[in-house]
Amino acid sequence: MLTAVAALGLTVRYAIKFWSDRIPETAAPPFLGGTFGDLRDATWLPVQAALSGINPYDTASYLQLHPYTQDFPTYTPAHLALWLPIGWLDFSTAIVAYLIVSVVAITAVGSWGGVRVLRTWRPGRSDLATVVAAAAAGVAVLWLARTVTAAVGPGQPSVVYALAAAPAVLAGRHRWGNALLIALTCLKPQIGLVVVLIVLAQRRWGDAMRGVAIATAASVAVGIAIGGGVAGLPAFVGQFLANARSAGTVRAGAVTVEERIDVEAGLRAFGVQPSGLVLALVAAIGLVLCVLVVRWAAVRELPAVGCLLGLTVGLLPVYHISYDAMWLLVPAGVAAAELHRRAGGSWLVPCLPGLLLLTASSVVARWHGFDVLLGPGTGVSAQRLIMLAGLVALVTAVAVLAGRAAEQRATTVAH
């Protein structure tokens, strides 16, 4: 009962807080604490432009139409299709609609995650009160995570796309449900790329192909609509690719770099300007490692741990804002339950430092305490270091434990 009250109270509190801090419709960035700037610039205005027959990926024309806005980042065109109803609403009503969608996403993923942790920790049937408490606890944990509120506040669709990554990789039994979740993550390319790689590493070929096919079909439909028919699709694709190469001319400034958790942003924070070749190499190595850690954990019969490690590694090689680390929250809980079920405290306790550090890295995004303690602009750097430390600690613990288990099996067979 207490967890349900806490979950409801946190939901209402943040909804009221964000609504009261909303920016004016035509405010120019930076918004200095105002909320829903990204909702306006990444969703509401681009969808309105598309509905008016204007290509939001044509940055020059788009900024002439809305000179007070930021340029439209390269979400896949299917993003416009998903949020199409918002384009017919005035800005205040669009905010309400976005808040409803965000609350639904947080409630759905949080409650699913809480129940999944419960059933992994304690297999078998549980009474209804226990299930409800676990579901409510999952929702409360998401609202308490700075990563989640840091995304909901500006109106980021990542609160939907990144949270969907957890159930997408922690495979359920519903084939088309899994495909839809994967497709949803693909609407933000850097999220979808990591999710698809993890799903492929899990050898869920069908889920991956169906998810990518759904997202691609929706994007092609949007391209045909904006391009004025099938004949206009090549020009639309060309404009989309041009936008991808130059996207973020406004967003890639110092402020955005300071909010990013990936390797490139870390190098830039230390004054290093990596070349395109270096970044391509980092991306290739990081994405390969993402696949390898998933397979490595699966061989050791720890699939949830593999999902957690894959998502952690996936944050490093390509562009990721610090709040994208929210996708670690549910996998961290399921991974802890999996380790407990594997061999009780003998596995969970040695892995706790890594699990706690990864959980912390998914909670403290933009935590101002770091700026106070360590100096302005250190919050994301501290978050990145905590995440790396957690990754190393968890991999080391699992490797040592798995090695000991293998030695014990060999000794048993020998005798």
N, C-alpha and C positions, 0 to 999 in steps of 0.2 A: 504493500500500500504506500509506504513512504517513498519508494523509488518511482512509483507512478505519479505521485504528487510532485516530486522533484522534477521529473521529466516534463510534466505539464507546466510547472512554474517557470522553468528555464525557457521553454518554448514561447510562452507569453511574454516573459521579460525581454527576450532578445527581439521579438517581433515589434514590441512597442518602442524599444530603444532605437532600432534601425529606422523605423518609420518616422520618429521624431527628428532624426538627423538627416533626412533625405535632402538631396541637393535640388535647387531650382531647375526647371526643365532645360533652360539654356545656359546653365553655369559653365564656365570655361575651366579646364583643369589648370593647376592642381586643385583638388576639391577640399583640402585642408580639413579632413575629418568628416566631411559630408559623406552620406551613404548613397549607393545605387548609381554611382558614376559609370561603372562597368555595365550595369544593366542597360543604361541608356545607350552607351557607345558600342557595346559588343553585341547587343541583342535588339533593343527596341528600335533605334534609329536604322540599323541595317535592314531589319525586316520591313520597316516602313518604306525604305528606299526600294527594296525588291518588289514590294506590292505596287509601287508607283512605276515600275519598269526601269528603274535605275540600278545599275550594277554596283553594289557596295564595294566590290573588289577593285573597281576603277577609282583609285584613291583620289586622283585629281578632281574628277567630277563629283565624287562623294563629298569631299571637303569643301567644294564650292557650295554644295547644297546645305551643308551643316558646318560652317566655319568654326564653330565653338567646340566641336567634338574632337575626339582622338580618331586616328585612322582605324579602319576596321581590321582587326587581326585575322590571321588565316585560320579561322574555323572552317571545317568542310561545309560546302553548301547545304548539306542535310541539316546543319544547325539552324539555318533559316527556316527550313520546313518544320522542324520540331516546335519552334517558338512562333510559328505563323500567327496564331490567335492574338499574340501580344501586339502585333502591328496594327490591329484595328482598335486598340484601346488608347485612351489618353494616358499621359505619363503616370499620374497618381494611381489610376486603376491598374496599369501595367505593373506598378510596384506591388500592389496587393496580390495580383496574380502570381508574380514571381515569388513572393513570400509564401504563398500557399503551396506552390510547387516545391520550394526548398524545404518547408516543414514536412511535406509528404515524403520527400526523398530522405531526409534525416530520420524521420519516424520509421519508414520502411526498412532502411538499411540498418539503423540502430537496433530496432526490435529483432530483425532477422539475425543480426550479429550476436545479440545477447542470447537468443535461444540457441543459436549454433554453438556458442561457447558452452552453454549449459549441457547440451546433448553430447558434445565431444568430451567434456569433463566427466559427465556422469551418464553414460549410455543407458537407454531404457526409458520407460515412461516416467514423467514427473507430474505431480498434481498441478492443477490449473493455476493456483496461486503462485507457485514457484516459477512457472513459465511466464506468467504476467510480470512478475518481479524481475526476471532476467531480461525480458524484452524492454521494460521501462528503464532498467539500469543501462542497457545498451544505448538507448536514446539520450539519457542524461550524460553519458560519457562523451557522446559526439558533441552535444551542446557545450560541454565544459572544455572541449579542445579548442585552443586558439586557432588552429588551422581551419576549423569549420566556421567559426564566427568571422574570421578574417576573410573568408570567401563570401559568406552571406552578406556581410556589411556592404561591400561595393556592388553587390548584385551579380557576382560571378556565376556563370553557368557551370563552372567547375564543381560547385557543390553537388550538382547532379552527376556530372561525368566522372569525377574522381571517386565519389562514393560508390558509384556503380561498378567500379573496378573490383571491389572486394568480392561481391557475390559472383561477378563474372569469372574470376580466377579460382575462387573456392567452389568448384563446379557443383551444381545441383543436378537433379535427375530430369529436369524439364528441358528437352532439346531446344525447342523454339524460344523458351524463356531465356536460356543461356545465350542464344544467338542475338536476341533483342538487347540484352545487357551489353554484349560485346559491341554491337552496332552503336549503342548509346555512347560508349566510351570513345568510339572512333570519330565522333563529331568534333572532338578536340584532338587533333592529330597526334600530339606528343603523348597524350594519355592512351589513345587507342593503339599506337604502335607498341608500347610496352605490354599492354594487355594481350594483344594478338600474339606477340612473341611468347609470352608465358603460356598461353593456351596451346600454342603449337608445341612448346617444350613438354607440355603435359600429354601430347599426342592426341589432343581432341581436335583432329583435323576437320571434322564435319562442323563442329561449333564455330571454329575460326572462319571457315569458308562461308557459312551461312551469315554470320555476323557482318563480315566485310561486304558480302553481296547486298545485304539490306542497306547498309550505310551508303554503298556506291550507287545503288538504284535510286535512293532518295536524293543523293547529290546530283545525279544525272537529270532527274526530273526537274530539280530547281534550275540547273543550267539551261535546260531546254526552255523553261518558262521565262527566265530572265533574258535569254538570248533570242527570244522571239520565234522559237521553233528549232527543229533538229538542225537546220542549216546554220543556225547561229551558235550551235554548241561549240564548234572548234574555236571561235573567237572568244567565247566565254571561258573555255579552258585555258586559252593563252593568257587572258587577263588574270585568271586565278593564279597561274604559275608565276606571272610577273609580280603579282602582289605577294606571293610566297617568298620570292627572292628579296623583296624590298620591304615586306611587312614589318611594322614596328619602328618605322623611321621616327615616329613620335614616342612610341612606347619603349624603345631600346635605349633611352637615355640613362643617366646615372641613377635616377631613382628606381627605375625598373631593375637595373642590374643589382642594386642593393637588396632587392626583394627576391632575387632568384637563388635557387639552391643548387643549381647544376655546376659542373666543373668549369665551364667557360666563365660563368659569373664569378666563381671563386678566383680564377686566374686574374680576371680584370680587377677584382677587389685589391689584388696585390700589385697592380700596375702592369701586369703582363697582357699584351695584346696578341692573342694567339692567331695564327694564320688560318685560312680556310682549310688547308691541308691538315693542320694539327687538329682542328675541330672535327673534321671528317674521321680522322684516325681515332680520336677519343670516342666518338659516337659508335664507330664500328666495334672497337674493343669493349666498350660498355655494354652494347646490346648483345654481343656474343657472351659476355660474362653473365648477363641476365638469364640467358637460356641455360648456361652451364650450371648455375647455382640451383635452378629449378630441378634439373635432371639429377644433380648431385644429391639433393635432399630426397627426391623421389626414390632413388636407389636405396636410401637408408630408411625408407618407409615413413617419411615425414613430409607428406605433400603440403600441409598447411605451412610448415616451416619454409618449404621451398617457395610458396607464394609470397610469404613475408620477405624472404631474401631477394626474390626476383623483383618485387616492387621497390625495395630499397635501392638495389643496384640500378633499377630503371630511372630513378630520379636524377642520376648523375650525368649520363652522357648527352642528353638533349635538354632543350629549354624547359625548365620547370620553375614556376613561382613557388615560394615556400609553403603556401597553403596546400599545394598538391600532395604534401606528405600526409594529408588526412586519410589517404587510402591505406595507410599502414595500421590504422587503429583497429579495425575488425580483424584483419589477419594476425595481428600481434596477440589478441585475445584467444583466437582459435589455435594459434601455434602453441601458446602456453598450455591450453587444455590438451592438445595433442601430445605434448611432451609429458604431461602428467599421466595421461592414459598409457603412454608407452611403457613407462617403468616407475611411475610414482615420483616421489621426491628425488630419487637417485638420478633422474635426468632433468627434471624441472629446475631444481635448486642450482645446479652448475650453470644452467642457461639463463637464469633470472637476470644477471647483470646485463647481458645483451638485449634481452626482451624489454627490460625497464628502460634502457637507453633508447631503443628504437621507439618505444611508446612515448618517451619524453620528447623525442625529436618530432613526433607527430602531434604534439600538444603545444609546444612553446613557440610556434611561428610568430615572428614579430613581437616577441615578448619584451616589453619595455624594461623589465628588470635587468636584462643583459646590457641594454644601453646605459642604464644608470650605473651598473657595477663596472662595466668594461669600457664604456665610452660610446658615443653616438654611432649608430650604423653597425654595431657589432652583433645585433640580434640574430640575423640570418647566418652569419659566419659561425656563431656559437651553435646554432641549430644544425648546421652542416657537419661540424666537428662531432657533435653528440651522435648524429646519425652514423657517421663513419666509425666511431668508436663502438657503437652498438653492433654494427655489421661485423666488424672484426671479432668482437667478443662472442657473438652468437655462433659464427662459423667455427671459431676455435673450439668452443665448448662442444658443439655437435661432433666435430671431427675427432676430438679426444674421446668422447663417450662412445662414438661408433667404432673407433679403433679398439677400445677396451672390450666392447661387446663381441667384436670379431675374434679377438684373442681368446675370450672365454669360450666361444663356440668351438674354436679350433682345439682348445685344450680338452673340452668335453668329448669331442669326436675322437681325439687321440686316446682317451682313456676308455 
